Amino acid sequence: MGILIQYLLDWEFWRLYVSLFVVASALIFLRSKRIKRKLPPLQHGAPDSEECDDDSDLTPALEEKEHIPFAGATVTLPGGAKTFYELVNNRRSIRKFSLKPVPREILEYCIRAAGTSPSGAHTEPWTFCLVSSDDIKMQVRDIVEAEEFINYEQRMSKEWTCDLRPLRTNHVKDYLTTAPYLILVFKQTYGLRDDGKRKQHYYNEISTSIAVGILICALQAAGLNSLVTTPLNCGPALRLLLNRPSNEKLLVLLPVGYAADDCTVPDLKRKSLNEILVEY
Ligand SMILES: Cc1cc2nc3c(=O)[nH]c(=O)nc-3n(C[C@H](O)[C@H](O)[C@H](O)COP(=O)(O)O)c2cc1C
């Protein structure tokens, strides 16, 4: 053993060790450089201004814009925040709709309102599909009910179906054919420029979700009722049905209309201010 250690500590071997160390360090350094180059750009990271200025194939989401004076909020709601709270506190998820028609113009305004939502780098990564055709509503219902049957029977955990019991929901979705309108909201996971290049859609899910929040407030302000639904596993089939491109993914599906006269809702209580507000 002693002879072996003495042998390894021999000057000849030290030269070999140093050479091996230098080669290994060089290899590690080169490899880390290559990995860095291969890494895709961060989903949410913004390129710095130098990167935007060069002639690379990076295409900015937002072109240079002039900055203009802003006069502050000039349109306000009579009664202000209190009235707004009373309005949205009156909203309930409705699962039984009347056949009473809804003027299309109202829906257009609600969707315009949704389209005012803030979005990551002003990419506006949303598409609102408004369905009034009975035939398409029936096809949507067929797709959703078939998947929801499997969801309730197999995919959802016991805990999940137990949590849903107070809502008395199941795989049968009459509202998909009785509601005068369905709005299917798609998030655009990336954008496409005229030259076919992809454009990053930062925070596309958060942006589209905020837009949906504005949409349901606008519907409520118009005296309409709605239901936010997220039919599990139905996105791809509904995207194909509506002929939406592959960069669009279904976020939510809302039946919209007026509540049926005999509509009931679970007697839910909302959290108090004390439970949701933390002050510092
Ligand atoms: C993200 C999200 C997904 C939802 N998905 C469904 C759904 O698939 N089916 C359904 O009947 N309700 C769905 N709801 C409605 C909730 O059950 C409802 O908002 C909740 O019970 C509170 O009732 P409220 O909206 O009347 O205040 C969903 C709500 C949200 C926000």
Ligand as a Chemical Component Dictionary entry (heavy atoms), coordinates in Angstrom:
data_LIG
# 
_chem_comp.id                   LIG 
_chem_comp.type                 NON-POLYMER 
_chem_comp.pdbx_formal_charge   0 
_chem_comp.three_letter_code    LIG 
# 
loop_
_chem_comp_atom.comp_id 
_chem_comp_atom.atom_id 
_chem_comp_atom.alt_atom_id 
_chem_comp_atom.type_symbol 
_chem_comp_atom.charge 
_chem_comp_atom.model_Cartn_x 
_chem_comp_atom.model_Cartn_y 
_chem_comp_atom.model_Cartn_z 
_chem_comp_atom.pdbx_ordinal 
LIG C1  C1  C 0 -61.857 28.334 -12.851 1  
LIG C2  C2  C 0 -63.280 27.932 -12.588 2  
LIG C3  C3  C 0 -63.728 26.728 -13.071 3  
LIG C4  C4  C 0 -65.029 26.340 -12.874 4  
LIG N1  N1  N 0 -65.469 25.192 -13.452 5  
LIG C5  C5  C 0 -66.759 24.856 -13.348 6  
LIG C6  C6  C 0 -67.271 23.735 -14.043 7  
LIG O1  O1  O 0 -66.541 23.077 -14.800 8  
LIG N2  N2  N 0 -68.571 23.423 -13.908 9  
LIG C7  C7  C 0 -69.418 24.160 -13.118 10 
LIG O2  O2  O 0 -70.593 23.826 -13.031 11 
LIG N3  N3  N 0 -68.965 25.253 -12.435 12 
LIG C8  C8  C 0 -67.673 25.622 -12.550 13 
LIG N4  N4  N 0 -67.216 26.750 -11.909 14 
LIG C9  C9  C 0 -68.126 27.571 -11.119 15 
LIG C10 C10 C 0 -67.901 27.400 -9.621  16 
LIG O3  O3  O 0 -68.444 26.180 -9.179  17 
LIG C11 C11 C 0 -68.567 28.577 -8.899  18 
LIG O4  O4  O 0 -67.926 29.759 -9.285  19 
LIG C12 C12 C 0 -68.457 28.446 -7.385  20 
LIG O5  O5  O 0 -69.238 27.358 -6.948  21 
LIG C13 C13 C 0 -68.949 29.720 -6.663  22 
LIG O6  O6  O 0 -70.265 30.011 -7.011  23 
LIG P1  P1  P 0 -70.676 31.429 -7.609  24 
LIG O7  O7  O 0 -69.969 31.577 -8.921  25 
LIG O8  O8  O 0 -72.168 31.368 -7.748  26 
LIG O9  O9  O 0 -70.222 32.487 -6.651  27 
LIG C14 C14 C 0 -65.906 27.157 -12.115 28 
LIG C15 C15 C 0 -65.455 28.371 -11.612 29 
LIG C16 C16 C 0 -64.147 28.758 -11.865 30 
LIG C17 C17 C 0 -63.681 30.110 -11.369 31 
# 
loop_
_chem_comp_bond.comp_id 
_chem_comp_bond.atom_id_1 
_chem_comp_bond.atom_id_2 
_chem_comp_bond.value_order 
_chem_comp_bond.pdbx_ordinal 
LIG C1  C2  SING 1  
LIG C2  C3  SING 2  
LIG C2  C16 DOUB 3  
LIG C3  C4  DOUB 4  
LIG C4  N1  SING 5  
LIG C4  C14 SING 6  
LIG N1  C5  DOUB 7  
LIG C5  C6  SING 8  
LIG C5  C8  SING 9  
LIG C6  O1  DOUB 10 
LIG C6  N2  SING 11 
LIG N2  C7  SING 12 
LIG C7  O2  DOUB 13 
LIG C7  N3  SING 14 
LIG N3  C8  DOUB 15 
LIG C8  N4  SING 16 
LIG N4  C9  SING 17 
LIG N4  C14 SING 18 
LIG C9  C10 SING 19 
LIG C10 O3  SING 20 
LIG C10 C11 SING 21 
LIG C11 O4  SING 22 
LIG C11 C12 SING 23 
LIG C12 O5  SING 24 
LIG C12 C13 SING 25 
LIG C13 O6  SING 26 
LIG O6  P1  SING 27 
LIG P1  O7  DOUB 28 
LIG P1  O8  SING 29 
LIG P1  O9  SING 30 
LIG C14 C15 DOUB 31 
LIG C15 C16 SING 32 
LIG C16 C17 SING 33 
# 
